[in-house]
Amino acid sequence: MQNPSAPPIFLASSSQYRRGLLDRFLDEYEAVSPDVDESNDEGLGPEDLASHLARKKAEAVSINARQALVIGADQLAVLDDQVLGKPGDHQKAVEQLLAASGKTVTFLTAVCILDPVGRTRHEHVDHTSVRFRQFDRRLAEVYLRHDEPYDCAGSFKLEGAGFVLFESVDAEDPTALIGLPMIWVADRLLQLGYLLP
């Protein structure tokens, strides 16, 4: 449910996972692919890069939706100070998971909300630490064939069977690992005048 006077909401993302999270409490919004270059030409550290990409995505969609509230987001998985990209294929996913076995991967989920009413930018980065259990190639292979998480940073889906790979998850907001820290997003939308269920 939305306040009739509140601006329409645009999600600057093509992620089905982020849409699924917004679908939980928003009846009306539009998802638009931001189509931005995600390379790190400026040599930013992981947290700054996540924030930069979330802002860049929101700004790219805002150009054609000036009167809308735009939500941009980005997530990076970091292992031993190295950013793990989306694997894209099975072999890279196996390599990512085996590298994470027995280690902790930090997931940085950045959000940028552009508010057209106050002409303000609201930004947040959620930190979630995932401790992977010690496992071998057989479990990695079986898991990957089950979930096929080749479009997911870190090569797993929490909303799938990814938990079989975990020893523990340290999170302030469990939805952040799926792609959007919804506790923060909902709080910000409420502050901006949106009527949420």
C-alpha positions in Angstrom: 0.0 0.0 0.0 1.4 3.4 -0.9 0.6 6.9 0.1 -1.1 8.5 -3.0 1.0 11.6 -2.7 4.3 9.7 -2.4 6.4 9.5 -5.6 6.4 6.2 -7.5 9.2 3.8 -6.6 11.7 2.5 -9.2 14.1 -0.4 -8.4 17.3 0.1 -10.3 18.0 -3.6 -10.7 17.4 -6.5 -13.0 17.8 -9.0 -10.1 14.9 -11.3 -9.6 16.1 -11.7 -5.9 15.7 -8.0 -5.2 12.4 -7.9 -6.9 11.3 -10.9 -4.8 12.2 -9.0 -1.6 10.3 -5.8 -2.6 7.3 -7.9 -3.7 7.0 -8.9 0.0 5.6 -5.5 0.9 5.2 -3.3 -2.1 2.3 -3.7 -4.5 3.4 -1.0 -6.9 6.9 -0.3 -8.2 8.8 -0.6 -11.4 12.1 -2.5 -11.9 14.4 -1.0 -14.5 17.8 -2.5 -15.5 20.4 0.2 -14.8 22.8 -1.0 -17.5 26.0 0.5 -15.9 29.7 -0.5 -16.2 30.6 -2.3 -13.0 34.4 -2.3 -13.5 36.5 -0.8 -10.7 38.6 1.7 -12.8 39.1 3.9 -9.7 40.7 1.1 -7.7 38.2 1.5 -4.8 38.2 -0.7 -1.8 35.4 -3.3 -1.5 33.0 -1.2 0.7 33.6 2.0 -1.3 33.1 0.1 -4.5 29.8 -1.4 -3.4 28.5 2.0 -2.4 29.7 3.5 -5.6 28.0 0.9 -7.7 24.7 1.2 -5.8 24.8 5.0 -6.3 25.7 4.7 -10.0 22.8 2.3 -10.6 20.3 4.6 -8.9 21.6 7.7 -10.7 21.5 5.9 -14.1 17.8 5.1 -13.7 17.0 8.4 -12.1 18.0 10.2 -15.3 14.8 9.0 -17.0 12.7 8.9 -13.8 13.2 12.3 -12.2 9.9 12.3 -10.3 10.4 8.8 -8.9 12.1 7.5 -5.7 14.9 5.3 -7.0 16.4 2.4 -5.1 19.8 1.2 -6.3 21.8 -1.7 -4.8 24.9 -3.7 -5.2 26.4 -6.7 -3.4 30.0 -7.8 -3.2 31.4 -11.0 -1.6 34.9 -10.5 -0.1 37.3 -13.3 0.8 40.8 -12.5 2.0 40.4 -8.9 0.8 39.6 -10.1 -2.7 36.2 -9.4 -4.3 34.5 -12.5 -5.6 32.4 -11.7 -8.7 29.4 -13.6 -10.0 30.9 -16.9 -11.2 28.9 -17.1 -14.5 29.7 -20.7 -15.0 30.0 -24.0 -13.2 33.8 -24.3 -13.1 34.3 -20.8 -11.7 31.6 -21.5 -9.1 33.4 -24.7 -8.0 36.6 -22.7 -7.6 34.9 -20.0 -5.6 33.2 -22.4 -3.2 36.4 -24.5 -2.7 38.3 -21.2 -1.9 35.6 -20.3 0.7 35.6 -23.8 2.4 36.5 -23.4 6.1 36.7 -19.6 5.7 34.6 -16.5 6.4 33.3 -14.5 3.5 32.0 -11.0 4.1 29.0 -9.8 2.0 28.7 -6.1 1.5 25.2 -5.1 0.5 25.0 -1.4 -0.5 21.8 0.6 -1.0 21.3 4.1 -2.4 17.9 5.7 -2.3 17.3 8.9 -4.3 14.4 10.9 -3.0 13.0 13.4 -5.5 10.9 15.3 -2.9 13.7 16.3 -0.5 16.3 16.0 -3.3 18.3 13.8 -0.9 20.4 10.7 -1.2 20.2 8.0 1.5 23.0 5.4 1.6 23.7 2.3 3.7 26.1 -0.7 3.6 25.2 -3.9 5.4 27.9 -6.3 6.5 27.1 -10.0 6.8 29.7 -12.6 7.7 29.2 -16.1 6.4 31.4 -18.8 7.9 31.6 -21.7 5.4 32.0 -25.3 6.8 34.9 -27.4 5.6 33.7 -29.3 2.5 35.2 -31.0 -0.5 34.6 -30.8 -4.2 31.8 -33.5 -4.1 29.6 -31.3 -1.9 30.3 -28.2 -4.0 29.4 -30.1 -7.1 26.2 -31.6 -5.7 25.1 -28.2 -4.3 25.8 -26.3 -7.5 23.9 -28.8 -9.7 21.0 -28.3 -7.3 20.8 -24.5 -7.0 22.7 -23.4 -10.1 23.7 -20.1 -8.4 25.9 -18.8 -11.3 24.4 -15.3 -11.2 25.1 -14.9 -7.4 28.1 -13.4 -5.7 29.8 -16.1 -3.7 28.2 -18.9 -5.8 25.3 -19.8 -3.5 21.6 -18.9 -2.8 20.5 -18.5 0.8 16.9 -18.7 -0.4 17.9 -22.1 -2.0 19.9 -24.8 -0.3 23.0 -22.6 0.3 22.8 -23.1 4.0 24.2 -26.7 3.6 27.6 -25.0 3.0 27.5 -22.8 6.1 28.8 -23.2 9.6 27.3 -19.9 10.8 25.9 -16.5 9.6 26.5 -13.3 11.5 23.9 -10.8 10.3 21.9 -7.8 11.5 19.5 -8.2 8.6 19.1 -11.7 7.1 17.5 -10.2 3.9 20.7 -8.4 3.1 22.3 -11.7 2.0 19.6 -12.1 -0.6 20.3 -8.7 -2.1 18.6 -5.9 -0.2 18.8 -5.1 3.6 15.0 -4.8 3.9 14.9 -3.6 7.5 16.9 -0.5 6.5 15.0 0.0 3.3 11.6 -0.3 5.0 12.7 2.1 7.8 13.8 4.6 5.2 10.6 4.3 3.2 8.5 4.8 6.3 10.5 7.9 7.1 9.9 9.2 3.6 6.1 8.9 4.0 5.3 5.6 2.4 2.5 3.6 4.0 3.8 0.0 4.4 1.9 -3.0 5.7 
